[in-house]
Amino acid sequence: TYTVTVSLIPPVSEIVVLGNATSITDGDATPSLADFTDFGSIPVASGTAVRSFTIQNTGTGPLTLGTLILGGTQSADFSVTTAPAVSVAAGGSTSFQITFDPSAADLRTATLSFTNNDSDESPFNFSIQGIGYTATEVTVVAWAESQGLSGPAAAPSATPFNDGVSNLLKNAFNMPLTGPNVSGLTPGTGTSGLPAITAPNTGGPPASIRIEYIRRIGSGLIYTPLYSLNDLSHFTPMTATPTVTPIDANWERVVVNQPLGLPLPKTTFSRVSVTAP
């Protein structure tokens, strides 16, 4: 007598999500350019980035998919422009597209999630992000890329060489992006470097403070010379009339001598703020 036992294994679905042919882990909270979860840098209100993603069913049964849901306070900057199929046969796949259209400058983030009938990956969710840039910042990015940087390292706020000087400042003060650089401007003759700050040597508290910097002509960047009396936490815009001298078609020299008034401070600080509108 022989006994034959037959076990029936029910069909199961198994979800795999790909971006740029790279697998995205369920619950991934670290967006990456490599798998399209980082949409890169886009001009605010004048550009978009569209990324395509693929959902595969590597199981033996049909995979059913729920509606794609975007979440987070900045989710309105992302939209589902092409939805996936509601069902994927075993061994099959479907795709969807997300569009990033930043409404403001700086980092924009969101989450993407959808239910499915994979027994241990529902809802499937991951984080996405992109950076919105103003038109002036886009110019800075293009300049950084022309000097060999790319991706997040080319962002205006990035300090790719860990020297404390951002790409935006190096662009503003004609400093190359070939490596660490904290060089200062040589007063009177220099054409590159961080602002030069001096005070008259009177043997006592200075009656004025002098700041000299170069300014990129027609860049759209906003240069604001500032000073502070005895306090690094409160800077005030300088009110003295600047002296501006052309250097060439792209650069000009700016010198501001700011009287400090009475009583004279024991310590005076100065800096130049550079911002992109």
Disulfide bonds with the S-S distance in Angstrom:
none
